[in-house]
Amino acid sequence: MVLQLKEMALSLLPPVDFQPVTSDILFLLILVELFRLLIIYLKEHRVSIGVAVEVSIVSVLRSRSELTYRIVDSLCGCIS
């Protein structure tokens, strides 16, 4: 995860390319949500469906080759 943070910080230097930066941020969100899901499972011996759905949504977003602001905004609105 530290290596991913380093690569993300270096990718923010000019010129900024939106696609790799967004992909790196979404990858970090996937890792954080998976760790959260693991902690919930180890503490309560159950799987939180809400967290699993969040991970799958972020994974689908990351797998798409072209992200548009409309898709990201609509999904953020649905999650909120």
C-alpha positions as CSV (number, residue, x, y, z in Angstrom):
1,M,0.0,0.0,0.0
2,V,2.9,2.3,0.7
3,L,4.3,1.7,-2.8
4,Q,0.9,2.5,-4.2
5,L,0.8,5.8,-2.3
6,K,4.2,6.7,-3.5
7,E,3.3,6.0,-7.2
8,M,0.1,8.0,-6.7
9,A,2.0,11.0,-5.3
10,L,4.5,10.9,-8.2
11,S,1.6,10.8,-10.7
12,L,0.2,14.0,-9.3
13,L,3.3,16.0,-10.6
14,P,2.7,18.0,-13.8
15,P,1.4,17.1,-16.3
16,V,-1.4,15.3,-14.5
17,D,-3.1,12.5,-16.4
18,F,-6.6,12.0,-15.0
19,Q,-7.0,8.3,-15.8
20,P,-4.0,6.8,-13.9
21,V,-4.6,9.0,-10.9
22,T,-8.2,8.1,-10.7
23,S,-7.4,4.4,-11.1
24,D,-4.8,4.6,-8.3
25,I,-7.2,6.3,-5.9
26,L,-9.9,3.7,-6.7
27,F,-7.4,0.9,-6.1
28,L,-6.6,2.3,-2.7
29,L,-10.3,2.6,-1.8
30,I,-10.7,-1.1,-2.8
31,L,-7.9,-2.1,-0.5
32,V,-9.3,0.0,2.4
33,E,-12.8,-1.5,2.0
34,L,-11.4,-5.1,1.8
35,F,-9.4,-4.5,5.0
36,R,-12.6,-3.1,6.6
37,L,-14.6,-6.1,5.5
38,L,-11.9,-8.5,6.9
39,I,-11.9,-6.7,10.3
40,I,-15.7,-6.9,10.5
41,Y,-15.6,-10.6,9.6
42,L,-12.9,-11.4,12.2
43,K,-14.7,-9.4,15.0
44,E,-18.3,-10.4,14.3
45,H,-17.9,-13.6,12.2
46,R,-20.3,-12.2,9.6
47,V,-19.9,-10.5,6.3
48,S,-21.3,-7.0,6.0
49,I,-23.3,-6.8,2.7
50,G,-23.0,-3.1,2.6
51,V,-19.2,-3.1,2.6
52,A,-19.2,-5.9,0.0
53,V,-21.4,-3.9,-2.3
54,E,-19.2,-0.8,-1.9
55,V,-16.1,-2.9,-2.8
56,S,-17.9,-4.3,-5.9
57,I,-19.0,-0.8,-7.0
58,V,-15.5,0.6,-6.7
59,S,-14.1,-2.4,-8.4
60,V,-16.4,-2.0,-11.4
61,L,-15.5,1.7,-11.6
62,R,-11.8,0.9,-11.6
63,S,-12.2,-1.8,-14.3
64,R,-13.9,0.6,-16.7
65,S,-11.4,2.1,-19.2
66,E,-13.2,5.5,-19.5
67,L,-14.5,7.2,-16.4
68,T,-16.8,10.2,-16.9
69,Y,-17.8,12.7,-14.4
70,R,-21.5,11.8,-14.9
71,I,-20.9,8.2,-13.9
72,V,-18.8,9.1,-10.8
73,D,-21.3,11.7,-9.7
74,S,-24.3,9.5,-10.1
75,L,-22.7,6.6,-8.2
76,C,-21.5,8.9,-5.4
77,G,-25.1,10.2,-5.2
78,C,-26.4,6.6,-4.9
79,I,-23.9,5.7,-2.2
80,S,-24.6,8.8,-0.2
